[in-house]
Amino acid sequence: MTSLVRAAVLGHPVAHSKSPLIHNHWIKKYGLEGTYEALDVEPGNFVQQIRFLAAQGYKGFSLTLPHKTAALAVCDEFDDIARAVGAVNTVTVRDGRLCGANTDVFGFLENIRTAQAGFDFKAGPAVVLGAGGAARAVIHGLLQEGVPEVRLLNRTRANAETLKSQSTDPAKISVIDWAQRGKALAGAALLANTTALGMTGQEELRLDLDFLPATALVNDIVYAPLYTDLLRSAQARGNPVVTGIGMLLHQARPAFKSWFGVMPDVDAALERIVTS
Ligand SMILES: NC(=O)c1ccc[n+]([C@@H]2O[C@H](COP(=O)([O-])OP(=O)(O)OC[C@H]3O[C@@H](n4cnc5c(N)ncnc54)[C@H](OP(=O)(O)O)[C@@H]3O)[C@@H](O)[C@H]2O)c1
């Protein structure tokens, strides 16, 4: 007899999360005995709740805002990437211990690898807009893949300087003023937007693409809308583009594997479910 595996996404708010759609699609697809719920957990209750749920027999948790950094204080152990990035998006309960991992790095890289199979991360400088939690994962992934230079631009320059100083290879990161974001695109092989700009309900990202080489790959990790103004403008001038939805789908795969024991696929049916 197989036992029921229970997992959940913890966030505040959490109702918007697409994680239940993703994991429940896979539970059904692979015929597993499991449940995956969305649980709204307020920041003040996070430590107590995650411990309580683990004691109730939950096998794992996805963490979304605002819990990704709070988990650093509650997990009993971490994988190397969570420690390096300074954020946990996946927790697995092993023998009562909370084991924190970060799968956003895998999600970011795997999205680009599958959407643009020939892309060479070593081909040239990467321009990264934003210095929040997601930027930490993106930059860690870029450095891991051997990108020669990261040009980092953020509205609040001090946050970019902090990210640089805490990264695994600060010498490869040049912090550039946000006002210079048009010129910073000259000679770039990759442009990644990791700011919240362009997301439904947020301001648009205002960026002049004139200096961007036509061969540069443009990735927006914002996935609602699927095609942001940045991606539309880049596509219109002939640049290859990668949407952000694949990062969300691929980051969920190692989490699912660690709870349910199966490394799931990203299939067309799942893409339709999360984008419709
Ligand atoms: N595809 C995926 O799987 C995935 C995964 C994670 C996140 N995301 C998306 O990535 C975005 C950022 O997430 P996050 O977790 O990094 O958030 P975060 O930690 O709150 O960081 C937000 C970033 O956006 C910048 N920003 C916000 N408002 C701005 C404005 N009006 N003008 C210029 N910059 C502004 C912030 O700059 P300051 O430092 O100046 O405040 C900061 O760099 C969100 O849209 C999120 O949905 C996608």
The ligand as a Tripos MOL2 file, in Angstrom:
@<TRIPOS>MOLECULE
LIG
   48    52     1     0     0
SMALL
NO_CHARGES

@<TRIPOS>ATOM
      1 N1          9.3030   33.1980  -13.5480 N.am      1 LIG1
      2 C1          9.5100   32.8530  -12.2860 C.2       1 LIG1
      3 O1          9.5590   31.6650  -11.9270 O.2       1 LIG1
      4 C2          9.7360   33.9200  -11.2570 C.ar      1 LIG1
      5 C3         10.3860   33.5940  -10.0390 C.ar      1 LIG1
      6 C4         10.5730   34.6210   -9.0990 C.ar      1 LIG1
      7 C5         10.1180   35.9050   -9.3710 C.ar      1 LIG1
      8 N2          9.4960   36.1650  -10.5510 N.ar      1 LIG1
      9 C6          9.0200   37.5280  -10.8610 C.3       1 LIG1
     10 O2         10.1360   38.3940  -10.7710 O.3       1 LIG1
     11 C7          9.7480   39.6730  -10.2700 C.3       1 LIG1
     12 C8         10.6420   40.0780   -9.1150 C.3       1 LIG1
     13 O3         10.4810   39.1400   -8.0510 O.3       1 LIG1
     14 P1         11.4060   39.2040   -6.7360 P.3       1 LIG1
     15 O4         11.0420   38.0440   -5.9070 O.co2     1 LIG1
     16 O5         12.8340   39.4310   -7.0780 O.co2     1 LIG1
     17 O6         10.8460   40.5570   -6.0460 O.3       1 LIG1
     18 P2         11.6150   41.5440   -5.0590 P.3       1 LIG1
     19 O7         12.6290   40.8120   -4.2570 O.co2     1 LIG1
     20 O8         10.5370   42.3160   -4.3860 O.co2     1 LIG1
     21 O9         12.4370   42.5500   -6.0570 O.3       1 LIG1
     22 C9         11.7420   43.4640   -6.8720 C.3       1 LIG1
     23 C10        12.7200   44.1050   -7.8520 C.3       1 LIG1
     24 O10        11.9730   44.9500   -8.7390 O.3       1 LIG1
     25 C11        12.4670   46.2930   -8.6300 C.3       1 LIG1
     26 N3         11.3590   47.2330   -8.7720 N.ar      1 LIG1
     27 C12        10.1480   47.1750   -8.1840 C.ar      1 LIG1
     28 N4          9.3990   48.2450   -8.5600 N.ar      1 LIG1
     29 C13        10.1740   48.9860   -9.3940 C.ar      1 LIG1
     30 C14         9.9670   50.2090  -10.0900 C.ar      1 LIG1
     31 N5          8.8150   50.8980  -10.0200 N.pl3     1 LIG1
     32 N6         10.9790   50.6870  -10.8700 N.ar      1 LIG1
     33 C15        12.1610   50.0030  -10.9600 C.ar      1 LIG1
     34 N7         12.4070   48.8540  -10.3040 N.ar      1 LIG1
     35 C16        11.4230   48.3530   -9.5270 C.ar      1 LIG1
     36 C17        13.1050   46.3670   -7.2630 C.3       1 LIG1
     37 O11        14.0270   47.4360   -7.2200 O.3       1 LIG1
     38 P3         14.4470   48.1450   -5.8160 P.3       1 LIG1
     39 O12        15.5810   47.3200   -5.2580 O.co2     1 LIG1
     40 O13        14.8440   49.5120   -6.2210 O.co2     1 LIG1
     41 O14        13.2240   48.1210   -4.9410 O.co2     1 LIG1
     42 C18        13.7740   44.9880   -7.1810 C.3       1 LIG1
     43 O15        14.9500   44.9630   -7.9460 O.3       1 LIG1
     44 C19         8.2600   39.5360   -9.9160 C.3       1 LIG1
     45 O16         7.5040   40.0600  -10.9830 O.3       1 LIG1
     46 C20         8.0350   38.0420   -9.8180 C.3       1 LIG1
     47 O17         6.7230   37.6520  -10.1580 O.3       1 LIG1
     48 C21         9.3060   35.2040  -11.5050 C.ar      1 LIG1
@<TRIPOS>BOND
     1     1     2 1
     2     2     3 2
     3     2     4 1
     4     4     5 ar
     5     4    48 ar
     6     5     6 ar
     7     6     7 ar
     8     7     8 ar
     9     8     9 1
    10     8    48 ar
    11     9    10 1
    12     9    46 1
    13    10    11 1
    14    11    12 1
    15    11    44 1
    16    12    13 1
    17    13    14 1
    18    14    15 2
    19    14    16 1
    20    14    17 1
    21    17    18 1
    22    18    19 2
    23    18    20 1
    24    18    21 1
    25    21    22 1
    26    22    23 1
    27    23    24 1
    28    23    42 1
    29    24    25 1
    30    25    26 1
    31    25    36 1
    32    26    27 ar
    33    26    35 ar
    34    27    28 ar
    35    28    29 ar
    36    29    30 ar
    37    29    35 ar
    38    30    31 1
    39    30    32 ar
    40    32    33 ar
    41    33    34 ar
    42    34    35 ar
    43    36    37 1
    44    36    42 1
    45    37    38 1
    46    38    39 2
    47    38    40 1
    48    38    41 1
    49    42    43 1
    50    44    45 1
    51    44    46 1
    52    46    47 1
@<TRIPOS>SUBSTRUCTURE
     1 LIG1         1 GROUP 0 **** ****
